[in-house]
């Protein structure tokens, strides 16, 4: 898998400020928002996000003029990170590469659910993110299938729906979620 520009990568690069101090604040706000959305869902307080990032509410609004802009930026940033993971694991054995990517995808789903509640699929960014995710993870799944490591009677969309369904359920903790995901992925893997 060669490095390629994913549509979401271009969106993320265009949104991020160029000045170092502004970029630092922007990155801190995204990290704080991810954390707050994972904990509190789409109702997370913007004031809490600014406080977690160590900036004032004015800095938050300068970077994200609306709540929707913040949700879209967090979502695009998460998908961009997934694309980078796909590139970084591409040289691993087919099943290990797919499994590594799916583990990161499961973590991303926690943030995505909060963002999805807020955006309700109306965002133009969703199209670019979906295309990027399929372009990044799809080849990992196809490679695992060609190597005989993954079932061939399903497609990448089936796999993502399965993982999304598993991660959309409430668990006691991340360990339990990871265990249930591993059990499900055993059903996808063909050569144990």
C-alpha atoms as an extended CHARMM CRD file, in Angstrom:
* protein
*
       192  EXT
         1         1  UNK       CA              0.0000000000        0.0000000000        0.0000000000  PROA      1               0.0000000000
         2         2  UNK       CA              1.6120000000        3.2380000000       -1.0650000000  PROA      2               0.0000000000
         3         3  UNK       CA              1.0750000000        6.6010000000        0.5480000000  PROA      3               0.0000000000
         4         4  UNK       CA             -1.7260000000        8.3230000000       -1.2480000000  PROA      4               0.0000000000
         5         5  UNK       CA             -3.6900000000       11.4330000000       -0.5350000000  PROA      5               0.0000000000
         6         6  UNK       CA             -7.0460000000       10.4510000000        0.9220000000  PROA      6               0.0000000000
         7         7  UNK       CA             -9.8480000000       13.0060000000        0.4890000000  PROA      7               0.0000000000
         8         8  UNK       CA            -10.0770000000       13.4150000000        4.2450000000  PROA      8               0.0000000000
         9         9  UNK       CA             -6.3210000000       14.1330000000        4.4950000000  PROA      9               0.0000000000
        10        10  UNK       CA             -6.7730000000       17.1780000000        2.3210000000  PROA      10              0.0000000000
        11        11  UNK       CA             -9.7110000000       18.3710000000        4.4520000000  PROA      11              0.0000000000
        12        12  UNK       CA             -7.7350000000       17.9760000000        7.6700000000  PROA      12              0.0000000000
        13        13  UNK       CA             -4.6930000000       19.7610000000        6.2300000000  PROA      13              0.0000000000
        14        14  UNK       CA             -6.8480000000       22.6670000000        5.0160000000  PROA      14              0.0000000000
        15        15  UNK       CA             -8.5080000000       23.0830000000        8.4300000000  PROA      15              0.0000000000
        16        16  UNK       CA             -5.3390000000       23.0420000000       10.5410000000  PROA      16              0.0000000000
        17        17  UNK       CA             -3.7690000000       26.4580000000       11.1660000000  PROA      17              0.0000000000
        18        18  UNK       CA             -0.2320000000       27.0270000000        9.8790000000  PROA      18              0.0000000000
        19        19  UNK       CA              1.1570000000       29.1160000000       12.7640000000  PROA      19              0.0000000000
        20        20  UNK       CA              2.7840000000       26.8330000000       15.3520000000  PROA      20              0.0000000000
        21        21  UNK       CA              0.9870000000       28.2710000000       18.3870000000  PROA      21              0.0000000000
        22        22  UNK       CA             -2.3900000000       28.2320000000       16.6160000000  PROA      22              0.0000000000
        23        23  UNK       CA             -1.7790000000       24.6650000000       15.3960000000  PROA      23              0.0000000000
        24        24  UNK       CA             -0.8800000000       23.6000000000       18.9530000000  PROA      24              0.0000000000
        25        25  UNK       CA             -4.1510000000       25.0760000000       20.2780000000  PROA      25              0.0000000000
        26        26  UNK       CA             -6.1100000000       23.4810000000       17.4270000000  PROA      26              0.0000000000
        27        27  UNK       CA             -4.5970000000       20.0430000000       18.1230000000  PROA      27              0.0000000000
        28        28  UNK       CA             -5.2170000000       20.4140000000       21.8800000000  PROA      28              0.0000000000
        29        29  UNK       CA             -8.8610000000       21.3130000000       21.2080000000  PROA      29              0.0000000000
        30        30  UNK       CA             -9.3400000000       18.2860000000       18.9420000000  PROA      30              0.0000000000
        31        31  UNK       CA             -7.7960000000       15.9560000000       21.5360000000  PROA      31              0.0000000000
        32        32  UNK       CA             -9.9130000000       17.4550000000       24.3180000000  PROA      32              0.0000000000
        33        33  UNK       CA            -13.0580000000       17.2200000000       22.1910000000  PROA      33              0.0000000000
        34        34  UNK       CA            -12.3820000000       13.5510000000       21.3420000000  PROA      34              0.0000000000
        35        35  UNK       CA            -11.9840000000       12.7860000000       25.0200000000  PROA      35              0.0000000000
        36        36  UNK       CA            -15.0790000000       14.7670000000       26.0460000000  PROA      36              0.0000000000
        37        37  UNK       CA            -17.2350000000       13.2110000000       23.2980000000  PROA      37              0.0000000000
        38        38  UNK       CA            -16.1120000000        9.7180000000       24.3170000000  PROA      38              0.0000000000
        39        39  UNK       CA            -17.0630000000       10.4570000000       27.9350000000  PROA      39              0.0000000000
        40        40  UNK       CA            -20.2030000000       12.5780000000       27.5330000000  PROA      40              0.0000000000
        41        41  UNK       CA            -21.4290000000       12.0190000000       23.9840000000  PROA      41              0.0000000000
        42        42  UNK       CA            -22.6800000000       14.8080000000       21.7610000000  PROA      42              0.0000000000
        43        43  UNK       CA            -23.7910000000       16.8550000000       24.7780000000  PROA      43              0.0000000000
        44        44  UNK       CA            -20.2250000000       17.4770000000       25.9430000000  PROA      44              0.0000000000
        45        45  UNK       CA            -19.7650000000       21.0380000000       27.1400000000  PROA      45              0.0000000000
        46        46  UNK       CA            -17.7520000000       23.3640000000       24.9000000000  PROA      46              0.0000000000
        47        47  UNK       CA            -16.5020000000       25.1590000000       28.0090000000  PROA      47              0.0000000000
        48        48  UNK       CA            -15.2260000000       21.8350000000       29.3640000000  PROA      48              0.0000000000
        49        49  UNK       CA            -13.4980000000       21.1260000000       26.0510000000  PROA      49              0.0000000000
        50        50  UNK       CA            -11.7550000000       24.5150000000       26.1210000000  PROA      50              0.0000000000
        51        51  UNK       CA            -10.7270000000       23.9550000000       29.7550000000  PROA      51              0.0000000000
        52        52  UNK       CA             -9.3520000000       20.4640000000       28.9850000000  PROA      52              0.0000000000
        53        53  UNK       CA             -7.3540000000       21.9400000000       26.0940000000  PROA      53              0.0000000000
        54        54  UNK       CA             -5.9510000000       24.6820000000       28.3350000000  PROA      54              0.0000000000
        55        55  UNK       CA             -7.3860000000       27.4960000000       26.2050000000  PROA      55              0.0000000000
        56        56  UNK       CA            -10.1610000000       30.0370000000       26.5490000000  PROA      56              0.0000000000
        57        57  UNK       CA            -13.5980000000       29.6270000000       25.0070000000  PROA      57              0.0000000000
        58        58  UNK       CA            -12.7300000000       32.4190000000       22.5440000000  PROA      58              0.0000000000
        59        59  UNK       CA             -9.8840000000       30.2970000000       21.1570000000  PROA      59              0.0000000000
        60        60  UNK       CA            -12.2920000000       27.3940000000       20.7250000000  PROA      60              0.0000000000
        61        61  UNK       CA            -14.7360000000       29.5800000000       18.7840000000  PROA      61              0.0000000000
        62        62  UNK       CA            -11.9400000000       31.0910000000       16.6510000000  PROA      62              0.0000000000
        63        63  UNK       CA            -10.9910000000       27.5960000000       15.5330000000  PROA      63              0.0000000000
        64        64  UNK       CA            -14.5130000000       26.1570000000       15.4450000000  PROA      64              0.0000000000
        65        65  UNK       CA            -17.1190000000       28.8850000000       14.9720000000  PROA      65              0.0000000000
        66        66  UNK       CA            -19.9710000000       26.4170000000       15.5150000000  PROA      66              0.0000000000
        67        67  UNK       CA            -20.4920000000       23.2390000000       17.4800000000  PROA      67              0.0000000000
        68        68  UNK       CA            -21.0370000000       21.4900000000       14.1450000000  PROA      68              0.0000000000
        69        69  UNK       CA            -17.6230000000       22.6690000000       12.8760000000  PROA      69              0.0000000000
        70        70  UNK       CA            -16.0040000000       21.1050000000       15.9420000000  PROA      70              0.0000000000
        71        71  UNK       CA            -17.8540000000       17.8020000000       15.4310000000  PROA      71              0.0000000000
        72        72  UNK       CA            -16.8670000000       17.6990000000       11.7480000000  PROA      72              0.0000000000
        73        73  UNK       CA            -13.2330000000       18.4520000000       12.5110000000  PROA      73              0.0000000000
        74        74  UNK       CA            -13.0280000000       15.7630000000       15.1870000000  PROA      74              0.0000000000
        75        75  UNK       CA            -14.6480000000       13.2610000000       12.8380000000  PROA      75              0.0000000000
        76        76  UNK       CA            -12.3270000000       14.1210000000        9.9290000000  PROA      76              0.0000000000
        77        77  UNK       CA             -9.2930000000       14.0010000000       12.2130000000  PROA      77              0.0000000000
        78        78  UNK       CA            -10.2510000000       10.5290000000       13.4800000000  PROA      78              0.0000000000
        79        79  UNK       CA            -10.7700000000        9.1640000000        9.9600000000  PROA      79              0.0000000000
        80        80  UNK       CA             -7.4760000000       10.7190000000        8.8650000000  PROA      80              0.0000000000
        81        81  UNK       CA             -5.7420000000        8.9200000000       11.7490000000  PROA      81              0.0000000000
        82        82  UNK       CA             -7.3730000000        5.6500000000       10.6040000000  PROA      82              0.0000000000
        83        83  UNK       CA             -6.0030000000        6.2060000000        7.1100000000  PROA      83              0.0000000000
        84        84  UNK       CA             -2.5140000000        6.7480000000        8.5190000000  PROA      84              0.0000000000
        85        85  UNK       CA             -2.7900000000        3.5440000000       10.5660000000  PROA      85              0.0000000000
        86        86  UNK       CA             -3.6930000000        1.6210000000        7.3940000000  PROA      86              0.0000000000
        87        87  UNK       CA             -0.5500000000        2.9030000000        5.7150000000  PROA      87              0.0000000000
        88        88  UNK       CA              1.6260000000        2.1610000000        8.7510000000  PROA      88              0.0000000000
        89        89  UNK       CA              0.4800000000       -1.4710000000        9.0830000000  PROA      89              0.0000000000
        90        90  UNK       CA              0.4360000000       -2.3140000000        5.3740000000  PROA      90              0.0000000000
        91        91  UNK       CA              3.7680000000       -4.1480000000        5.5080000000  PROA      91              0.0000000000
        92        92  UNK       CA              2.6320000000       -6.5210000000        8.2890000000  PROA      92              0.0000000000
        93        93  UNK       CA              1.2990000000      -10.0020000000        7.5750000000  PROA      93              0.0000000000
        94        94  UNK       CA             -2.1900000000       -9.6860000000        6.0190000000  PROA      94              0.0000000000
        95        95  UNK       CA             -4.2250000000      -10.7700000000        9.0500000000  PROA      95              0.0000000000
        96        96  UNK       CA             -2.0930000000       -8.7960000000       11.5360000000  PROA      96              0.0000000000
        97        97  UNK       CA             -2.3990000000       -5.6720000000        9.3790000000  PROA      97              0.0000000000
        98        98  UNK       CA             -6.1630000000       -5.9980000000        9.1700000000  PROA      98              0.0000000000
        99        99  UNK       CA             -6.4700000000       -6.7910000000       12.8730000000  PROA      99              0.0000000000
       100       100  UNK       CA             -4.3010000000       -3.7920000000       13.8390000000  PROA      100             0.0000000000
       101       101  UNK       CA             -6.4160000000       -1.4890000000       11.7030000000  PROA      101             0.0000000000
       102       102  UNK       CA             -9.6880000000       -2.9130000000       13.0390000000  PROA      102             0.0000000000
       103       103  UNK       CA             -8.5090000000       -2.4050000000       16.6260000000  PROA      103             0.0000000000
       104       104  UNK       CA             -7.9540000000        1.2710000000       15.8850000000  PROA      104             0.0000000000
       105       105  UNK       CA            -11.3030000000        1.3930000000       14.0460000000  PROA      105             0.0000000000
       106       106  UNK       CA            -13.0490000000        0.0370000000       17.1670000000  PROA      106             0.0000000000
       107       107  UNK       CA            -11.5680000000        2.8540000000       19.2580000000  PROA      107             0.0000000000
       108       108  UNK       CA            -12.6280000000        5.3870000000       16.6510000000  PROA      108             0.0000000000
       109       109  UNK       CA            -16.2190000000        4.1510000000       16.7740000000  PROA      109             0.0000000000
       110       110  UNK       CA            -16.6140000000        5.4490000000       20.3450000000  PROA      110             0.0000000000
       111       111  UNK       CA            -15.9670000000        9.0290000000       19.1960000000  PROA      111             0.0000000000
       112       112  UNK       CA            -17.8690000000        8.5640000000       15.9520000000  PROA      112             0.0000000000
       113       113  UNK       CA            -21.0970000000        7.6910000000       17.7210000000  PROA      113             0.0000000000
       114       114  UNK       CA            -21.1390000000       10.9810000000       19.6100000000  PROA      114             0.0000000000
       115       115  UNK       CA            -20.3180000000       12.9180000000       16.4600000000  PROA      115             0.0000000000
       116       116  UNK       CA            -22.8510000000       11.0210000000       14.3850000000  PROA      116             0.0000000000
       117       117  UNK       CA            -25.5950000000       11.8660000000       16.9070000000  PROA      117             0.0000000000
       118       118  UNK       CA            -24.7910000000       15.5260000000       16.4620000000  PROA      118             0.0000000000
       119       119  UNK       CA            -24.4210000000       15.5560000000       12.6660000000  PROA      119             0.0000000000
       120       120  UNK       CA            -27.0290000000       12.9700000000       11.6550000000  PROA      120             0.0000000000
       121       121  UNK       CA            -25.1420000000       12.1490000000        8.4170000000  PROA      121             0.0000000000
       122       122  UNK       CA            -25.9430000000       15.5930000000        6.9700000000  PROA      122             0.0000000000
       123       123  UNK       CA            -22.3280000000       16.6560000000        6.7320000000  PROA      123             0.0000000000
       124       124  UNK       CA            -20.4910000000       16.8490000000        3.4050000000  PROA      124             0.0000000000
       125       125  UNK       CA            -17.4200000000       15.6390000000        5.2670000000  PROA      125             0.0000000000
       126       126  UNK       CA            -19.0640000000       12.2260000000        5.7950000000  PROA      126             0.0000000000
       127       127  UNK       CA            -18.7370000000       11.4120000000        2.0810000000  PROA      127             0.0000000000
       128       128  UNK       CA            -15.0210000000       12.2040000000        1.9930000000  PROA      128             0.0000000000
       129       129  UNK       CA            -14.4850000000       10.3310000000        5.2610000000  PROA      129             0.0000000000
       130       130  UNK       CA            -16.3350000000        7.2350000000        4.0610000000  PROA      130             0.0000000000
       131       131  UNK       CA            -14.3940000000        7.2120000000        0.7830000000  PROA      131             0.0000000000
       132       132  UNK       CA            -11.1180000000        7.6300000000        2.6680000000  PROA      132             0.0000000000
       133       133  UNK       CA            -11.9240000000        4.8630000000        5.1510000000  PROA      133             0.0000000000
       134       134  UNK       CA            -12.8110000000        2.3990000000        2.3940000000  PROA      134             0.0000000000
       135       135  UNK       CA             -9.6790000000        3.3960000000        0.4440000000  PROA      135             0.0000000000
       136       136  UNK       CA             -7.5140000000        2.8640000000        3.5270000000  PROA      136             0.0000000000
       137       137  UNK       CA             -9.0010000000       -0.2400000000        5.1450000000  PROA      137             0.0000000000
       138       138  UNK       CA            -10.5100000000       -1.9830000000        2.1290000000  PROA      138             0.0000000000
       139       139  UNK       CA             -7.1560000000       -3.0010000000        0.6250000000  PROA      139             0.0000000000
       140       140  UNK       CA             -6.0580000000       -4.4620000000        3.9740000000  PROA      140             0.0000000000
       141       141  UNK       CA             -9.1670000000       -6.6570000000        4.0170000000  PROA      141             0.0000000000
       142       142  UNK       CA             -8.7590000000       -7.6610000000        0.3620000000  PROA      142             0.0000000000
       143       143  UNK       CA             -5.1270000000       -8.5640000000        0.9800000000  PROA      143             0.0000000000
       144       144  UNK       CA             -6.1240000000      -10.7290000000        3.9640000000  PROA      144             0.0000000000
       145       145  UNK       CA             -8.7520000000      -12.4320000000        1.7870000000  PROA      145             0.0000000000
       146       146  UNK       CA             -6.2580000000      -13.0900000000       -1.0440000000  PROA      146             0.0000000000
       147       147  UNK       CA             -3.7910000000      -14.5310000000        1.4610000000  PROA      147             0.0000000000
       148       148  UNK       CA             -6.4760000000      -16.9440000000        2.6840000000  PROA      148             0.0000000000
       149       149  UNK       CA             -6.5170000000      -15.2990000000        6.1220000000  PROA      149             0.0000000000
       150       150  UNK       CA            -10.0320000000      -13.8080000000        5.9360000000  PROA      150             0.0000000000
       151       151  UNK       CA            -13.3860000000      -15.1190000000        4.7580000000  PROA      151             0.0000000000
       152       152  UNK       CA            -14.2570000000      -14.4110000000        1.1450000000  PROA      152             0.0000000000
       153       153  UNK       CA            -18.0280000000      -14.6220000000        1.5730000000  PROA      153             0.0000000000
       154       154  UNK       CA            -18.2010000000      -11.0930000000        2.9800000000  PROA      154             0.0000000000
       155       155  UNK       CA            -17.1010000000       -7.6570000000        1.8430000000  PROA      155             0.0000000000
       156       156  UNK       CA            -15.4310000000       -4.7680000000        3.6260000000  PROA      156             0.0000000000
       157       157  UNK       CA            -18.7660000000       -3.0500000000        4.2540000000  PROA      157             0.0000000000
       158       158  UNK       CA            -19.9950000000       -6.1970000000        6.0400000000  PROA      158             0.0000000000
       159       159  UNK       CA            -16.8760000000       -6.2050000000        8.1900000000  PROA      159             0.0000000000
       160       160  UNK       CA            -17.2250000000       -2.5400000000        9.1620000000  PROA      160             0.0000000000
       161       161  UNK       CA            -20.9050000000       -3.0100000000       10.0410000000  PROA      161             0.0000000000
       162       162  UNK       CA            -20.0400000000       -5.9660000000       12.2450000000  PROA      162             0.0000000000
       163       163  UNK       CA            -17.3170000000       -4.0570000000       14.0940000000  PROA      163             0.0000000000
       164       164  UNK       CA            -19.5370000000       -0.9640000000       14.3740000000  PROA      164             0.0000000000
       165       165  UNK       CA            -22.3190000000       -3.0610000000       15.8510000000  PROA      165             0.0000000000
       166       166  UNK       CA            -19.9840000000       -4.5900000000       18.3960000000  PROA      166             0.0000000000
       167       167  UNK       CA            -18.4680000000       -1.2760000000       19.4160000000  PROA      167             0.0000000000
       168       168  UNK       CA            -21.8950000000        0.3870000000       19.6040000000  PROA      168             0.0000000000
       169       169  UNK       CA            -22.8390000000       -1.7710000000       22.5830000000  PROA      169             0.0000000000
       170       170  UNK       CA            -22.1740000000       -0.7400000000       26.1980000000  PROA      170             0.0000000000
       171       171  UNK       CA            -19.4260000000       -2.7110000000       27.9360000000  PROA      171             0.0000000000
       172       172  UNK       CA            -18.1110000000       -2.9460000000       31.4560000000  PROA      172             0.0000000000
       173       173  UNK       CA            -14.7550000000       -1.6770000000       30.1850000000  PROA      173             0.0000000000
       174       174  UNK       CA            -12.5120000000       -1.5780000000       27.1070000000  PROA      174             0.0000000000
       175       175  UNK       CA            -11.1070000000       -5.0210000000       27.9580000000  PROA      175             0.0000000000
       176       176  UNK       CA            -14.5380000000       -6.5920000000       27.6370000000  PROA      176             0.0000000000
       177       177  UNK       CA            -15.1520000000       -4.7610000000       24.3410000000  PROA      177             0.0000000000
       178       178  UNK       CA            -11.7840000000       -5.9390000000       22.9890000000  PROA      178             0.0000000000
       179       179  UNK       CA            -12.5360000000       -9.5390000000       24.0360000000  PROA      179             0.0000000000
       180       180  UNK       CA            -15.9500000000       -9.5350000000       22.3000000000  PROA      180             0.0000000000
       181       181  UNK       CA            -14.3750000000       -8.0070000000       19.1850000000  PROA      181             0.0000000000
       182       182  UNK       CA            -11.6550000000      -10.6870000000       19.1790000000  PROA      182             0.0000000000
       183       183  UNK       CA            -14.3140000000      -13.4120000000       19.3880000000  PROA      183             0.0000000000
       184       184  UNK       CA            -16.1660000000      -11.9030000000       16.4170000000  PROA      184             0.0000000000
       185       185  UNK       CA            -12.9730000000      -11.5210000000       14.3870000000  PROA      185             0.0000000000
       186       186  UNK       CA            -12.2050000000      -15.1930000000       14.9840000000  PROA      186             0.0000000000
       187       187  UNK       CA            -15.2970000000      -15.7860000000       12.8490000000  PROA      187             0.0000000000
       188       188  UNK       CA            -13.7700000000      -13.7060000000       10.0490000000  PROA      188             0.0000000000
       189       189  UNK       CA            -10.3400000000      -15.2850000000       10.2040000000  PROA      189             0.0000000000
       190       190  UNK       CA             -9.9420000000      -18.4550000000        8.1700000000  PROA      190             0.0000000000
       191       191  UNK       CA             -6.5010000000      -19.7650000000        9.1380000000  PROA      191             0.0000000000
       192       192  UNK       CA             -5.9670000000      -19.7250000000       12.8900000000  PROA      192             0.0000000000
